[in-house]
Amino acid sequence: MANTNSFSMSAMLKSLQELRSATDKYPAVPPLATLPVNSPPIYPCSCGFCDETPLQWIFNLMTRSEEEDAAYPFKEFISKLDRRGLQGMASLLTSDSDCFLDIARNKNGSNRLQKLIGRSDDVDDLLCAAILHRFLHVMTDKHASYVATRGLRVFAGKKKELMCEELIRNALLIARDQHGCVALNEMLTDLDHPHYRNELLDMVAHNALWLSNDGSGNFVVQHVLKLNHPRSTRDVALSLRGHCIDLSFKKYGSYIVERLLEADESVAVVVMELLESDGDRLMRLARSEFGNFVVSKALRVTQKRVSRVDLFRGLVQKLMPFLPFLRKSRGSNIAVFLDSVHKTALA
């Protein structure tokens, strides 16, 4: 993504003169004549004092430590740049996609890129294009993903649409990444475009089984359920129907099933699977490390719902024969609950 706007480059270099001159680390900006008009600024500095290329210089500027930044804060610097200066700076930042990605992956670089987003339409055009060009790499990096998240919040019109389309196109890959799943959850929460948000929710719901069995993807399914979106909750439940017991044996899978038990749209799907299961399998679930919490929750939520009293009674009757086996196991909490129900029935 080479930048060929020589006018913007000239404005940027003039605007950066103050900062570079004010910092001992950075010698004076080389004469404009040394920079090629139609090429990315990758040539060595001709100041005679250093071997930095303009790209190396902008990388150092964007990623320098907070201690180095204290002498002349970046935020103060960019506030003094006019529109042409900001556009020129963004031109240099985005002139090489690898350099842009390296800056975005750096904690300080990510923070400073976020400060640039929203400064002007010209800057946003360049930064949006750079993000889209390396979208999957940006979204699956801990620090770079914050730049994309900030962009989605700030960008409007066509830029937002392009971001949303790229997000949907890569959503399943992003969801299965340890950093990508966090960024995707942020976007699911913040996305204010109804059409794209619904499309993204549908994609997660329809792929809920696959994602629920993934170490990172399960967090996205959990997050969708936390949003309390009735249609999405129902669609997730339908995708997981027949697999809730299997998921309940696993740590993160059990969290998803417990979420389904909390919602009116999905509680029946889970409890019916428990009722229709083989008795021995239900007992093993109730005595398992994570499954006991699912069974216990199923009992409590159906007991509280008048409309689900039939499910509650069915579950109690199915579990009662296993009461002795539950007492001295991880299912002891279920045994205590069943004893309480039995005593109440006799009273």
Long-range contacts (C-beta under 8 A, 24 or more apart in sequence): 1-94, 1-95, 1-96, 1-97, 1-100, 1-129, 1-130, 1-133, 2-39, 2-40, 2-95, 2-96, 3-40, 3-91, 3-92, 3-94, 3-95, 3-126, 4-37, 4-38, 5-87, 5-88, 5-91, 6-37, 6-38, 7-84, 8-84, 8-87, 8-88, 8-91, 9-35, 9-41, 9-88, 9-91, 9-92, 10-88, 11-82, 11-84, 11-85, 11-87, 11-88, 12-84, 12-85, 12-87, 12-88, 12-89, 12-91, 12-92, 13-88, 14-85, 15-80, 15-81, 15-82, 15-84, 15-85, 15-86, 15-88, 15-89, 16-61, 16-85, 16-89, 18-77, 18-80, 19-61, 19-72, 19-77, 20-57, 22-71, 22-72, 23-71, 23-72, 25-60, 25-68, 26-52, 26-57, 26-60, 26-61, 40-95, 40-96, 41-92, 41-95, 42-96, 54-92, 55-92, 55-95, 55-96, 55-99, 58-89, 58-92, 58-93, 58-99, 58-103, 59-99, 59-102, 59-103, 59-109, 62-93, 62-103, 62-106, 62-108, 62-109, 62-112, 62-113, 63-103, 63-106, 63-108, 63-109, 64-108, 65-108, 66-108, 69-108, 74-112, 74-115, 75-115, 78-115, 78-116, 78-119, 83-120, 83-122, 86-116, 86-119, 86-120, 86-122, 86-123, 87-120, 87-122, 87-123, 87-126, 89-116, 89-123, 90-116, 90-122, 90-123, 90-126, 90-127, 91-126, 93-126, 93-127, 93-130, 94-126, 94-127, 94-129, 94-130, 97-130, 97-133, 97-134, 100-130, 100-134, 101-134, 101-137, 101-138, 101-144, 104-138, 104-141, 104-143, 104-144, 104-147, 105-141, 105-143, 105-144, 106-143, 107-143, 109-143, 110-143, 110-144, 110-146, 110-147, 111-146, 113-147, 114-146, 114-147, 114-150, 117-147, 117-150, 117-151, 117-154, 117-155, 118-154, 124-151, 124-154, 124-155, 124-159, 125-159, 127-151, 128-155, 128-159, 128-162, 128-163, 131-163, 132-162, 132-163, 132-166, 135-166, 135-167, 135-170, 136-170, 136-173, 136-174, 139-167, 139-170, 139-174, 139-177, 139-179, 139-180, 139-183, 139-184, 140-173, 140-174, 140-177, 140-179, 140-180, 140-183, 141-179, 142-179, 145-179, 145-180, 145-182, 145-183, 146-183, 148-183, 149-183, 149-186, 149-187, 149-190, 152-187, 152-190, 152-191, 153-190, 160-193, 161-193, 161-196, 164-191, 164-193, 164-196, 164-200, 165-196, 167-196, 167-200, 168-196, 168-199, 168-200, 168-203, 171-200, 171-203, 171-204, 172-203, 172-207, 172-210, 172-211, 172-217, 175-204, 175-211, 175-214, 175-216, 175-217, 175-220, 176-211, 176-214, 176-216, 176-217, 177-216, 178-215, 178-216, 180-216, 181-216, 181-217, 181-219, 181-220, 182-219, 184-220, 185-219, 185-220, 185-223, 188-220, 188-223, 188-224, 188-227, 189-223, 189-227, 201-227, 201-229, 201-231, 201-232, 202-232, 202-235, 204-232, 204-236, 205-232, 205-235, 205-236, 205-239, 206-235, 206-239, 207-239, 208-235, 208-236, 208-239, 208-240, 209-239, 209-240, 209-243, 212-240, 212-243, 212-247, 212-252, 212-253, 212-256, 213-247, 213-250, 213-253, 215-252, 218-252, 218-253, 218-255, 218-256, 219-252, 221-256, 222-252, 222-255, 222-256, 222-259, 225-256, 225-259, 225-260, 225-263, 226-259, 228-263, 230-263, 230-265, 233-260, 233-263, 233-265, 233-266, 234-265, 234-266, 236-260, 236-266, 237-263, 237-265, 237-266, 237-269, 237-270, 238-269, 240-269, 241-269, 241-273, 242-273, 244-269, 244-270, 244-273, 244-274, 245-273, 245-274, 245-277, 245-281, 245-282, 245-285, 245-291, 248-285, 248-288, 248-290, 248-291, 248-294, 248-295, 249-285, 249-288, 249-290, 249-291, 250-290, 251-289, 251-290, 253-290, 254-290, 254-291, 254-293, 254-294, 257-294, 258-293, 258-294, 258-297, 261-294, 261-297, 261-298, 261-301, 262-297, 262-301, 264-305, 267-301, 267-302, 267-305, 267-308, 267-311, 268-308, 268-311, 270-294, 270-298, 271-298, 271-302, 271-308, 271-311, 271-314, 271-315, 272-311, 274-298, 274-315, 274-318, 275-311, 275-314, 275-315, 275-318, 279-318, 279-321, 279-322, 282-318, 282-319, 282-322, 283-319, 283-322, 283-325, 283-326, 286-319, 286-322, 286-326, 286-331, 286-334, 287-325, 287-326, 287-329, 287-330, 287-331, 288-330, 289-330, 292-329, 292-330, 292-331, 292-333, 292-334, 295-319, 295-331, 295-334, 296-333, 296-334, 296-337, 299-334, 299-337, 300-337, 316-341
